[in-house]
């Protein structure tokens, strides 16, 4: 067995459970490792696996060696045939349980040409839904619709700028002509191209603010206004608005984006309140670090490590993670859920601000306080 320790992650934690003298060089007595890579003898495999599972910043990763001498160690963690069969059966049951949740339903997904929107469109289509794939990039929308068709699904691709009221009206007119109705709406389109210019308040170009609000907030409102009457006539529907963790906490930048997403959360609650009597549900989904192709191109490895330090789960999210949540909220499985903002952020917003620096467990007690008193949380 070989172990990789990310020094940039573990260096400030102070809570590493891995204390293996002679294997890792120690920074101090708490056992935080400075070395990045080490070979671990068989007798210590269990301790390493335990440490990896307990590491609060996911700094420890067990890796398989490419040498034949570690084949036995690698085999220790390989699933048995019985485990493999059991997992396959579980996956099959899960697939059967969710298959066809959107049979007979029509969904409009905006911003569906790539990333989270595309994953949502594919997820809905794979469960029997017919999908209107709307995106400002017409060729990207066509590519997504072609993938749905290749998987025996039904899709209509449309190029659309949701900031324009006439374009939104044309989108829903086309959806109703082609598929007869709209039962589900995913408002995912956003002005992500503006985020590099979305600065702190005093540095912010007001044109960036206006354009961000026009797409992220006004565009979402326009789509909802156009979808709701048809949903009322059909006896109900479900809407998911794509918010963000940026709309739930302050930051040193992305002023316009964050404000638009915070407003979207209240728009979702207002819609749910005003039209719940008509069996229309509306929820917002707030993703955290979701590694789309666009984000991957923007974030270097250093920034990715910095953001991962603040997650509780040892990986970044994927568009498919968000799509699974959106599909659940759109489906009858979530029939009694409305007016909520659901975070999907790997626990990024769930912890105390000092979590990535080891929490409060190592803080020295203030003068005059006992250790026992200092251990009590202060909120």
SEFI-23594 format. One line per field, with one value per residue: residue number from 1; residue in three letters; x, y, z of N, C-alpha, C in turn. Coordinates in steps of 0.1 Angstrom, whole numbers. Layout:
N
tilo	NUM, ...
lumkol	ala, ...
nxx	X, ...
nyy	Y, ...
nzz	Z, ...
caxx	X, ...
cayy	Y, ...
cazz	Z, ...
cxx	X, ...
cyy	Y, ...
czz	Z, ...
***
This chain:
379
tilo	1, 2, 3, 4, 5, 6, 7, 8, 9, 10, 11, 12, 13, 14, 15, 16, 17, 18, 19, 20, 21, 22, 23, 24, 25, 26, 27, 28, 29, 30, 31, 32, 33, 34, 35, 36, 37, 38, 39, 40, 41, 42, 43, 44, 45, 46, 47, 48, 49, 50, 51, 52, 53, 54, 55, 56, 57, 58, 59, 60, 61, 62, 63, 64, 65, 66, 67, 68, 69, 70, 71, 72, 73, 74, 75, 76, 77, 78, 79, 80, 81, 82, 83, 84, 85, 86, 87, 88, 89, 90, 91, 92, 93, 94, 95, 96, 97, 98, 99, 100, 101, 102, 103, 104, 105, 106, 107, 108, 109, 110, 111, 112, 113, 114, 115, 116, 117, 118, 119, 120, 121, 122, 123, 124, 125, 126, 127, 128, 129, 130, 131, 132, 133, 134, 135, 136, 137, 138, 139, 140, 141, 142, 143, 144, 145, 146, 147, 148, 149, 150, 151, 152, 153, 154, 155, 156, 157, 158, 159, 160, 161, 162, 163, 164, 165, 166, 167, 168, 169, 170, 171, 172, 173, 174, 175, 176, 177, 178, 179, 180, 181, 182, 183, 184, 185, 186, 187, 188, 189, 190, 191, 192, 193, 194, 195, 196, 197, 198, 199, 200, 201, 202, 203, 204, 205, 206, 207, 208, 209, 210, 211, 212, 213, 214, 215, 216, 217, 218, 219, 220, 221, 222, 223, 224, 225, 226, 227, 228, 229, 230, 231, 232, 233, 234, 235, 236, 237, 238, 239, 240, 241, 242, 243, 244, 245, 246, 247, 248, 249, 250, 251, 252, 253, 254, 255, 256, 257, 258, 259, 260, 261, 262, 263, 264, 265, 266, 267, 268, 269, 270, 271, 272, 273, 274, 275, 276, 277, 278, 279, 280, 281, 282, 283, 284, 285, 286, 287, 288, 289, 290, 291, 292, 293, 294, 295, 296, 297, 298, 299, 300, 301, 302, 303, 304, 305, 306, 307, 308, 309, 310, 311, 312, 313, 314, 315, 316, 317, 318, 319, 320, 321, 322, 323, 324, 325, 326, 327, 328, 329, 330, 331, 332, 333, 334, 335, 336, 337, 338, 339, 340, 341, 342, 343, 344, 345, 346, 347, 348, 349, 350, 351, 352, 353, 354, 355, 356, 357, 358, 359, 360, 361, 362, 363, 364, 365, 366, 367, 368, 369, 370, 371, 372, 373, 374, 375, 376, 377, 378, 379
lumkol	unk, unk, unk, unk, unk, unk, unk, unk, unk, unk, unk, unk, unk, unk, unk, unk, unk, unk, unk, unk, unk, unk, unk, unk, unk, unk, unk, unk, unk, unk, unk, unk, unk, unk, unk, unk, unk, unk, unk, unk, unk, unk, unk, unk, unk, unk, unk, unk, unk, unk, unk, unk, unk, unk, unk, unk, unk, unk, unk, unk, unk, unk, unk, unk, unk, unk, unk, unk, unk, unk, unk, unk, unk, unk, unk, unk, unk, unk, unk, unk, unk, unk, unk, unk, unk, unk, unk, unk, unk, unk, unk, unk, unk, unk, unk, unk, unk, unk, unk, unk, unk, unk, unk, unk, unk, unk, unk, unk, unk, unk, unk, unk, unk, unk, unk, unk, unk, unk, unk, unk, unk, unk, unk, unk, unk, unk, unk, unk, unk, unk, unk, unk, unk, unk, unk, unk, unk, unk, unk, unk, unk, unk, unk, unk, unk, unk, unk, unk, unk, unk, unk, unk, unk, unk, unk, unk, unk, unk, unk, unk, unk, unk, unk, unk, unk, unk, unk, unk, unk, unk, unk, unk, unk, unk, unk, unk, unk, unk, unk, unk, unk, unk, unk, unk, unk, unk, unk, unk, unk, unk, unk, unk, unk, unk, unk, unk, unk, unk, unk, unk, unk, unk, unk, unk, unk, unk, unk, unk, unk, unk, unk, unk, unk, unk, unk, unk, unk, unk, unk, unk, unk, unk, unk, unk, unk, unk, unk, unk, unk, unk, unk, unk, unk, unk, unk, unk, unk, unk, unk, unk, unk, unk, unk, unk, unk, unk, unk, unk, unk, unk, unk, unk, unk, unk, unk, unk, unk, unk, unk, unk, unk, unk, unk, unk, unk, unk, unk, unk, unk, unk, unk, unk, unk, unk, unk, unk, unk, unk, unk, unk, unk, unk, unk, unk, unk, unk, unk, unk, unk, unk, unk, unk, unk, unk, unk, unk, unk, unk, unk, unk, unk, unk, unk, unk, unk, unk, unk, unk, unk, unk, unk, unk, unk, unk, unk, unk, unk, unk, unk, unk, unk, unk, unk, unk, unk, unk, unk, unk, unk, unk, unk, unk, unk, unk, unk, unk, unk, unk, unk, unk, unk, unk, unk, unk, unk, unk, unk, unk, unk, unk, unk, unk, unk, unk, unk, unk, unk, unk, unk, unk, unk, unk, unk, unk, unk, unk, unk, unk, unk, unk, unk, unk, unk, unk, unk, unk, unk, unk, unk
nxx	8, 5, 6, -8, -3, -17, 0, -6, -32, -33, -15, -24, -43, -40, -54, -49, -53, -34, -6, 23, 52, 84, 74, 61, 75, 73, 55, 49, 41, 15, 12, 9, 16, 45, 57, 50, 45, 44, 54, 36, 38, 23, 13, 3, -18, -45, -46, -39, -61, -82, -73, -75, -102, -111, -99, -103, -101, -98, -71, -56, -49, -53, -35, -29, -1, 20, 38, 45, 50, 31, 8, -7, -14, -30, -51, -63, -81, -99, -132, -151, -163, -190, -196, -195, -216, -237, -237, -242, -268, -281, -278, -292, -318, -322, -322, -345, -364, -365, -369, -388, -401, -408, -425, -447, -445, -435, -407, -391, -359, -336, -305, -293, -274, -249, -228, -244, -271, -273, -268, -291, -312, -306, -310, -337, -348, -339, -355, -379, -391, -400, -381, -375, -347, -331, -310, -287, -267, -271, -260, -249, -272, -284, -266, -269, -297, -295, -280, -298, -318, -303, -302, -327, -346, -368, -365, -364, -345, -337, -326, -321, -324, -330, -333, -349, -382, -399, -385, -387, -414, -417, -403, -419, -442, -433, -426, -451, -464, -449, -449, -473, -477, -464, -450, -430, -403, -370, -351, -322, -304, -279, -259, -231, -209, -203, -191, -163, -160, -174, -173, -161, -183, -176, -160, -175, -189, -218, -232, -226, -239, -266, -269, -265, -286, -307, -306, -302, -322, -345, -349, -354, -378, -394, -396, -410, -434, -444, -447, -465, -494, -501, -495, -513, -537, -533, -535, -514, -478, -442, -414, -379, -355, -323, -302, -275, -247, -234, -254, -261, -242, -218, -192, -160, -161, -181, -205, -229, -238, -242, -262, -282, -288, -295, -319, -333, -338, -358, -377, -384, -396, -417, -432, -438, -455, -476, -488, -491, -516, -526, -514, -488, -455, -424, -390, -357, -324, -292, -261, -227, -193, -191, -179, -179, -172, -167, -161, -139, -120, -116, -106, -75, -53, -44, -64, -86, -78, -78, -106, -116, -108, -127, -149, -169, -171, -149, -145, -151, -182, -203, -219, -238, -245, -260, -280, -293, -305, -322, -339, -352, -366, -383, -399, -426, -418, -410, -433, -444, -427, -419, -411, -385, -349, -324, -294, -265, -236, -215, -212, -201, -211, -218, -204, -184, -167, -139, -133, -116, -91, -87, -108, -122, -110, -84, -79, -64, -74, -90, -74, -78, -99, -110, -99, -121, -142, -135, -139, -165, -188, -190, -213
nyy	-12, 22, 57, 88, 121, 152, 179, 206, 206, 193, 207, 228, 217, 203, 182, 156, 121, 103, 89, 78, 71, 70, 63, 85, 117, 139, 169, 180, 170, 162, 146, 155, 151, 159, 149, 139, 114, 80, 46, 21, -4, -37, -42, -18, -10, -10, 11, 33, 33, 40, 65, 79, 78, 95, 119, 154, 171, 157, 150, 128, 101, 68, 50, 29, 10, 9, -12, -47, -57, -46, -58, -76, -59, -41, -58, -62, -42, -46, -53, -82, -110, -115, -90, -74, -85, -79, -51, -46, -56, -38, -14, -19, -22, 4, 18, 7, 16, 43, 46, 59, 80, 104, 98, 107, 134, 168, 187, 219, 230, 254, 269, 245, 235, 227, 216, 217, 222, 206, 181, 179, 179, 155, 137, 139, 131, 105, 93, 91, 115, 142, 166, 201, 216, 243, 270, 297, 293, 279, 257, 241, 234, 219, 198, 186, 178, 160, 140, 131, 121, 100, 83, 72, 90, 119, 151, 187, 212, 245, 278, 304, 335, 341, 366, 382, 391, 385, 364, 344, 340, 329, 306, 290, 289, 274, 250, 241, 238, 217, 197, 198, 207, 220, 206, 206, 227, 238, 263, 271, 286, 311, 342, 335, 342, 367, 367, 370, 397, 406, 424, 436, 459, 487, 487, 477, 475, 489, 480, 453, 445, 450, 434, 409, 407, 408, 384, 363, 368, 383, 369, 343, 349, 356, 332, 316, 330, 325, 298, 291, 296, 275, 253, 255, 251, 224, 212, 213, 214, 214, 233, 240, 262, 272, 281, 292, 285, 308, 327, 325, 333, 358, 373, 383, 391, 387, 401, 409, 384, 369, 384, 382, 355, 352, 367, 351, 329, 339, 345, 320, 310, 328, 321, 295, 299, 314, 299, 273, 264, 257, 233, 236, 232, 247, 249, 258, 251, 250, 248, 240, 237, 226, 207, 216, 217, 244, 256, 241, 249, 275, 274, 269, 243, 249, 267, 250, 231, 248, 254, 229, 223, 233, 217, 190, 165, 142, 150, 168, 181, 169, 176, 157, 150, 172, 171, 147, 155, 176, 161, 145, 165, 174, 153, 130, 119, 139, 151, 165, 186, 219, 253, 254, 259, 240, 229, 217, 209, 195, 199, 224, 247, 240, 240, 254, 285, 282, 256, 245, 251, 235, 237, 245, 230, 230, 254, 277, 280, 310, 335, 328, 310, 276, 245, 229, 247, 262, 244, 243, 252, 283, 305
nzz	0, -8, 2, -3, 7, 9, 12, 11, 19, 45, 60, 77, 93, 118, 130, 123, 122, 118, 130, 125, 133, 118, 93, 82, 81, 109, 115, 139, 172, 170, 148, 122, 88, 69, 47, 13, 2, 9, 16, 31, 56, 58, 84, 93, 77, 84, 102, 86, 68, 85, 93, 69, 65, 86, 82, 83, 62, 40, 32, 31, 11, 0, -23, -51, -58, -87, -88, -87, -62, -45, -50, -34, -12, -25, -32, -8, -4, -25, -37, -27, -47, -39, -27, -50, -65, -48, -48, -75, -77, -60, -74, -97, -86, -77, -101, -113, -96, -101, -128, -154, -141, -153, -174, -199, -193, -199, -201, -197, -200, -193, -203, -211, -227, -218, -190, -158, -166, -190, -179, -163, -183, -197, -176, -171, -195, -196, -179, -191, -197, -220, -235, -237, -249, -241, -249, -250, -267, -296, -311, -291, -277, -297, -299, -274, -275, -296, -284, -265, -283, -295, -274, -275, -266, -264, -277, -281, -296, -289, -296, -274, -257, -225, -213, -228, -233, -254, -267, -247, -246, -272, -269, -251, -266, -288, -275, -266, -290, -301, -282, -269, -242, -211, -183, -164, -152, -155, -144, -153, -168, -168, -165, -168, -181, -174, -149, -145, -145, -124, -97, -65, -46, -49, -71, -92, -124, -134, -156, -157, -134, -142, -165, -154, -136, -154, -168, -149, -129, -139, -162, -152, -139, -161, -174, -155, -153, -178, -178, -157, -161, -179, -164, -143, -157, -164, -140, -122, -115, -116, -106, -107, -96, -104, -80, -59, -37, -34, -31, -5, 13, 21, 0, -13, -39, -69, -67, -80, -91, -67, -54, -73, -71, -44, -45, -62, -46, -28, -47, -55, -31, -30, -53, -47, -25, -36, -56, -47, -40, -64, -70, -78, -74, -62, -60, -49, -59, -45, -56, -46, -50, -80, -105, -134, -170, -177, -152, -145, -164, -155, -128, -113, -101, -75, -65, -66, -46, -24, -22, -18, 7, 24, 22, 35, 24, 7, -21, -52, -64, -91, -123, -126, -100, -92, -110, -103, -79, -88, -105, -86, -71, -90, -94, -85, -62, -45, -37, -16, -10, -11, -18, -8, -3, -13, -5, -22, -17, -7, 20, 24, 34, 59, 83, 110, 107, 110, 104, 83, 92, 113, 131, 163, 182, 190, 201, 224, 259, 270, 292, 326, 324, 328, 313, 308, 308, 286, 266, 260, 235, 218, 206
caxx	0, 11, -4, -6, -8, -17, 6, -13, -45, -31, -5, -29, -54, -37, -62, -47, -54, -24, 6, 31, 66, 92, 68, 59, 81, 63, 57, 49, 37, 1, 12, 6, 27, 50, 61, 38, 42, 51, 50, 31, 38, 10, 7, -3, -28, -58, -45, -40, -74, -89, -69, -80, -117, -113, -93, -114, -100, -95, -58, -49, -55, -47, -33, -24, 12, 22, 47, 39, 51, 20, -5, -14, -20, -41, -62, -70, -93, -108, -144, -152, -174, -203, -199, -198, -229, -247, -238, -249, -282, -286, -278, -303, -331, -323, -325, -358, -373, -366, -371, -401, -407, -413, -433, -459, -442, -427, -399, -383, -346, -329, -291, -292, -264, -236, -228, -255, -283, -273, -270, -306, -319, -303, -316, -352, -351, -336, -366, -391, -396, -397, -373, -371, -334, -330, -297, -283, -258, -279, -253, -248, -285, -287, -258, -276, -309, -290, -276, -311, -324, -295, -306, -341, -354, -374, -361, -365, -335, -340, -316, -330, -319, -341, -335, -358, -395, -405, -379, -392, -428, -416, -398, -430, -451, -427, -427, -465, -468, -442, -452, -486, -478, -452, -453, -418, -394, -358, -345, -307, -296, -273, -250, -218, -198, -200, -185, -149, -160, -183, -163, -167, -193, -171, -153, -184, -195, -232, -237, -225, -250, -279, -270, -266, -300, -316, -306, -303, -334, -356, -351, -361, -392, -402, -399, -420, -447, -450, -451, -475, -508, -503, -494, -526, -547, -531, -537, -502, -465, -430, -403, -367, -347, -309, -295, -261, -243, -230, -266, -264, -231, -211, -179, -152, -164, -193, -216, -241, -242, -247, -274, -293, -292, -303, -332, -339, -343, -371, -386, -389, -405, -429, -439, -444, -466, -487, -494, -492, -530, -529, -506, -475, -444, -413, -379, -344, -312, -280, -249, -215, -182, -195, -168, -183, -161, -165, -154, -126, -112, -113, -99, -63, -53, -42, -77, -94, -74, -83, -120, -119, -105, -138, -159, -168, -169, -136, -144, -159, -194, -204, -232, -248, -250, -270, -291, -301, -313, -332, -349, -360, -375, -393, -407, -437, -411, -409, -447, -447, -416, -420, -406, -372, -336, -317, -279, -258, -223, -205, -211, -192, -217, -224, -194, -179, -157, -125, -132, -104, -79, -87, -119, -119, -106, -70, -77, -60, -84, -87, -69, -88, -109, -105, -100, -134, -151, -131, -143, -179, -189, -195, -221
cayy	0, 35, 67, 102, 131, 165, 188, 219, 205, 189, 215, 237, 211, 200, 171, 144, 109, 94, 90, 67, 75, 62, 62, 99, 127, 146, 183, 182, 158, 158, 136, 160, 147, 168, 142, 138, 101, 70, 32, 17, -18, -44, -41, -5, -7, -6, 25, 43, 35, 47, 79, 85, 80, 105, 132, 164, 179, 147, 152, 115, 92, 55, 48, 16, 11, 2, -23, -60, -60, -41, -64, -81, -49, -36, -68, -61, -32, -49, -59, -96, -113, -113, -76, -69, -89, -72, -37, -46, -58, -26, -4, -23, -19, 19, 22, 3, 24, 57, 46, 63, 90, 115, 94, 116, 148, 176, 196, 229, 232, 265, 267, 231, 232, 222, 216, 213, 222, 195, 169, 178, 175, 141, 129, 139, 123, 91, 87, 91, 129, 148, 178, 212, 219, 257, 275, 308, 286, 270, 245, 233, 229, 209, 186, 179, 172, 148, 129, 125, 113, 88, 74, 69, 100, 129, 165, 198, 222, 259, 289, 313, 344, 343, 380, 388, 386, 379, 351, 335, 336, 321, 293, 282, 286, 262, 238, 237, 233, 205, 186, 201, 213, 220, 202, 208, 238, 240, 275, 269, 296, 322, 350, 331, 349, 380, 366, 375, 412, 408, 427, 442, 469, 500, 484, 470, 481, 488, 473, 439, 443, 451, 423, 397, 406, 406, 370, 354, 370, 386, 357, 332, 353, 355, 317, 312, 337, 319, 284, 289, 294, 262, 243, 256, 245, 210, 207, 214, 213, 215, 242, 241, 273, 270, 291, 289, 288, 322, 335, 322, 338, 369, 370, 395, 394, 381, 409, 408, 370, 365, 391, 376, 341, 354, 371, 339, 321, 345, 344, 306, 309, 335, 313, 283, 304, 320, 289, 260, 259, 251, 221, 239, 232, 254, 248, 263, 242, 258, 240, 245, 235, 216, 208, 216, 220, 258, 259, 234, 258, 287, 272, 261, 233, 256, 272, 238, 226, 258, 253, 215, 223, 237, 207, 179, 153, 143, 151, 179, 177, 167, 180, 146, 150, 182, 166, 137, 162, 183, 151, 142, 176, 175, 140, 128, 115, 151, 157, 173, 195, 231, 265, 252, 261, 228, 230, 205, 216, 187, 203, 236, 258, 233, 240, 266, 291, 278, 242, 241, 253, 226, 239, 252, 220, 232, 268, 278, 287, 324, 336, 327, 300, 263, 238, 223, 257, 266, 233, 246, 260, 297, 308
cazz	0, -8, 7, -8, 17, 3, 22, 11, 27, 58, 67, 87, 100, 132, 136, 116, 131, 113, 137, 121, 133, 109, 80, 78, 89, 116, 116, 153, 179, 167, 138, 108, 80, 59, 34, 4, -3, 17, 15, 44, 57, 60, 98, 95, 67, 90, 108, 75, 62, 95, 93, 57, 67, 96, 79, 81, 50, 29, 28, 30, 0, -2, -37, -55, -64, -100, -87, -84, -48, -37, -55, -23, -5, -33, -32, 5, -5, -36, -32, -30, -57, -32, -26, -63, -69, -40, -52, -88, -75, -54, -84, -105, -79, -77, -115, -116, -87, -106, -142, -159, -132, -161, -185, -202, -188, -208, -193, -204, -193, -199, -201, -211, -237, -212, -175, -150, -174, -199, -171, -159, -195, -199, -165, -173, -207, -193, -171, -199, -201, -233, -230, -246, -246, -245, -245, -258, -277, -303, -315, -279, -275, -307, -295, -263, -280, -304, -275, -260, -294, -296, -263, -277, -260, -273, -273, -291, -293, -293, -292, -267, -247, -216, -208, -237, -230, -266, -269, -238, -251, -284, -264, -246, -277, -296, -266, -266, -303, -304, -272, -264, -229, -203, -169, -156, -157, -148, -147, -151, -175, -161, -172, -162, -189, -167, -135, -144, -144, -113, -87, -53, -49, -54, -84, -100, -135, -133, -167, -153, -125, -149, -174, -146, -131, -166, -172, -137, -121, -147, -171, -145, -137, -173, -177, -146, -156, -190, -175, -146, -166, -185, -153, -136, -166, -164, -126, -114, -122, -107, -110, -99, -100, -100, -72, -57, -24, -34, -27, 9, 21, 15, -6, -17, -53, -74, -60, -88, -91, -54, -52, -81, -66, -32, -49, -68, -35, -24, -58, -54, -20, -33, -63, -40, -17, -44, -65, -41, -40, -78, -71, -84, -65, -67, -50, -55, -56, -44, -57, -42, -59, -90, -115, -148, -179, -176, -140, -146, -172, -147, -116, -113, -90, -62, -61, -63, -33, -14, -20, -13, 22, 32, 21, 44, 17, 1, -36, -57, -70, -105, -128, -124, -86, -91, -119, -95, -69, -95, -109, -74, -67, -100, -95, -74, -49, -37, -39, -4, -8, -19, -11, -1, -9, -10, -8, -26, -17, 0, 33, 24, 43, 71, 94, 116, 97, 113, 101, 74, 100, 124, 140, 176, 193, 195, 206, 238, 267, 274, 305, 337, 321, 328, 300, 307, 304, 272, 256, 257, 222, 219, 194
cxx	9, 1, 1, -12, -6, -12, -1, -26, -42, -23, -11, -40, -51, -46, -60, -46, -42, -11, 14, 46, 75, 87, 67, 68, 71, 66, 58, 43, 23, 1, 10, 19, 32, 53, 48, 35, 50, 46, 47, 32, 24, 4, 0, -14, -41, -58, -45, -54, -83, -86, -75, -95, -120, -107, -103, -113, -96, -81, -51, -57, -47, -46, -27, -11, 12, 31, 40, 40, 40, 7, -13, -21, -32, -53, -69, -82, -102, -120, -145, -163, -188, -206, -202, -212, -240, -249, -245, -264, -289, -288, -290, -317, -333, -328, -340, -368, -375, -370, -386, -408, -413, -420, -445, -457, -434, -420, -392, -371, -339, -314, -287, -281, -251, -238, -240, -268, -284, -275, -285, -314, -318, -310, -331, -355, -349, -347, -379, -397, -392, -392, -372, -358, -331, -317, -294, -274, -266, -273, -251, -261, -288, -279, -264, -288, -305, -286, -288, -317, -316, -297, -321, -350, -360, -370, -362, -354, -339, -329, -325, -321, -330, -343, -345, -372, -401, -398, -384, -406, -427, -411, -410, -440, -446, -428, -442, -470, -462, -447, -465, -487, -465, -456, -442, -409, -382, -351, -330, -299, -291, -262, -236, -206, -194, -193, -171, -149, -169, -175, -170, -175, -187, -164, -163, -190, -210, -238, -236, -236, -263, -280, -271, -280, -310, -317, -310, -317, -346, -359, -358, -376, -400, -405, -410, -433, -453, -454, -463, -489, -510, -503, -508, -537, -546, -532, -524, -489, -454, -420, -391, -359, -332, -303, -281, -258, -238, -242, -269, -253, -224, -197, -172, -154, -177, -205, -229, -247, -248, -260, -286, -297, -299, -317, -340, -345, -357, -381, -392, -399, -418, -438, -446, -456, -478, -495, -494, -507, -534, -520, -493, -465, -432, -402, -366, -333, -300, -267, -237, -204, -186, -186, -173, -171, -157, -157, -140, -115, -107, -104, -86, -63, -51, -56, -86, -91, -79, -98, -124, -117, -117, -150, -158, -166, -156, -136, -152, -172, -194, -218, -243, -253, -261, -283, -300, -310, -325, -343, -358, -370, -386, -403, -417, -431, -410, -422, -450, -436, -418, -415, -393, -360, -328, -303, -274, -244, -213, -203, -203, -198, -222, -216, -191, -168, -143, -123, -119, -91, -79, -99, -115, -113, -92, -68, -74, -71, -80, -82, -80, -98, -102, -106, -114, -144, -148, -136, -158, -180, -195, -201, -226
cyy	12, 46, 81, 112, 145, 175, 201, 218, 202, 198, 224, 230, 209, 189, 158, 132, 100, 97, 78, 70, 65, 60, 76, 107, 136, 161, 187, 170, 154, 148, 141, 157, 157, 161, 139, 123, 91, 56, 27, 1, -24, -42, -28, -1, -3, 8, 36, 45, 42, 62, 86, 88, 91, 118, 143, 172, 170, 148, 139, 106, 80, 53, 34, 18, 4, -10, -36, -63, -55, -47, -69, -71, -43, -45, -67, -52, -36, -56, -74, -98, -111, -99, -70, -72, -81, -58, -36, -47, -45, -15, -7, -19, -4, 24, 19, 12, 38, 57, 50, 73, 101, 111, 102, 130, 155, 186, 207, 231, 243, 263, 252, 226, 225, 222, 210, 212, 210, 182, 168, 174, 160, 132, 128, 130, 108, 84, 90, 105, 133, 162, 188, 217, 233, 262, 287, 303, 276, 257, 236, 227, 217, 196, 178, 172, 159, 137, 123, 116, 100, 78, 70, 78, 110, 143, 174, 208, 235, 269, 300, 322, 347, 357, 387, 382, 379, 365, 341, 330, 327, 307, 285, 280, 274, 249, 233, 232, 219, 194, 188, 208, 213, 217, 205, 219, 238, 253, 275, 280, 307, 329, 347, 338, 362, 379, 371, 390, 416, 411, 431, 455, 482, 499, 479, 479, 479, 480, 458, 436, 441, 438, 410, 396, 403, 391, 361, 355, 373, 375, 346, 336, 352, 341, 312, 317, 330, 305, 282, 287, 280, 251, 243, 249, 230, 204, 206, 212, 214, 224, 241, 253, 270, 282, 288, 292, 302, 331, 333, 328, 349, 365, 384, 399, 388, 388, 407, 394, 366, 371, 385, 362, 342, 358, 359, 330, 326, 344, 330, 304, 316, 327, 302, 287, 308, 310, 275, 255, 253, 239, 224, 240, 240, 253, 254, 253, 251, 250, 248, 243, 223, 217, 206, 219, 235, 261, 253, 243, 270, 285, 264, 252, 239, 261, 261, 232, 235, 256, 239, 215, 226, 228, 197, 166, 154, 143, 163, 173, 176, 173, 169, 145, 160, 177, 156, 144, 170, 173, 147, 152, 178, 164, 140, 123, 127, 158, 166, 183, 207, 243, 264, 256, 249, 230, 217, 209, 208, 191, 216, 246, 252, 235, 253, 272, 287, 263, 238, 244, 245, 228, 246, 243, 223, 246, 268, 285, 301, 324, 336, 317, 286, 256, 233, 234, 262, 256, 236, 255, 274, 301, 323
czz	0, -5, 1, 2, 10, 13, 23, 19, 42, 67, 78, 95, 115, 138, 129, 125, 128, 121, 135, 121, 125, 95, 74, 87, 96, 117, 131, 159, 176, 155, 124, 100, 70, 46, 26, 1, 6, 14, 29, 45, 61, 74, 101, 85, 73, 96, 97, 70, 72, 95, 81, 58, 76, 93, 76, 69, 38, 23, 25, 20, -1, -18, -39, -62, -78, -99, -83, -69, -39, -42, -43, -14, -12, -32, -18, 4, -17, -31, -36, -41, -51, -31, -39, -67, -61, -45, -66, -86, -69, -65, -94, -99, -79, -90, -118, -108, -94, -121, -145, -150, -140, -173, -187, -198, -199, -199, -202, -195, -200, -195, -202, -221, -231, -197, -168, -158, -183, -191, -166, -171, -198, -188, -167, -184, -204, -185, -178, -202, -214, -229, -241, -241, -251, -240, -255, -269, -284, -307, -303, -275, -285, -304, -284, -267, -289, -295, -269, -271, -296, -286, -263, -269, -270, -268, -285, -287, -298, -288, -286, -257, -237, -210, -217, -236, -242, -269, -260, -242, -263, -279, -259, -257, -285, -288, -267, -279, -306, -295, -265, -251, -222, -188, -159, -161, -148, -153, -144, -158, -166, -168, -166, -169, -182, -154, -135, -141, -132, -100, -74, -56, -55, -68, -95, -111, -134, -145, -164, -144, -133, -158, -166, -141, -142, -169, -160, -130, -130, -157, -165, -142, -149, -176, -168, -149, -169, -187, -166, -152, -171, -174, -145, -144, -166, -150, -118, -122, -111, -114, -101, -105, -95, -93, -71, -42, -23, -29, -12, 18, 13, 9, -10, -31, -57, -68, -67, -88, -78, -51, -60, -76, -52, -35, -55, -57, -30, -35, -58, -43, -23, -43, -56, -32, -25, -52, -59, -41, -54, -80, -79, -73, -71, -56, -57, -50, -56, -44, -51, -53, -68, -102, -129, -157, -178, -164, -140, -153, -164, -135, -117, -101, -76, -57, -58, -49, -22, -11, -14, 2, 30, 30, 31, 37, 8, -15, -39, -62, -85, -110, -126, -110, -85, -99, -111, -85, -76, -100, -97, -71, -78, -100, -84, -61, -40, -37, -27, -1, -17, -11, -4, -9, -4, -14, -12, -28, -9, 14, 35, 33, 56, 84, 99, 107, 99, 110, 94, 82, 113, 134, 152, 186, 198, 201, 221, 246, 270, 289, 316, 335, 323, 315, 298, 302, 289, 262, 252, 244, 225, 206, 195
***
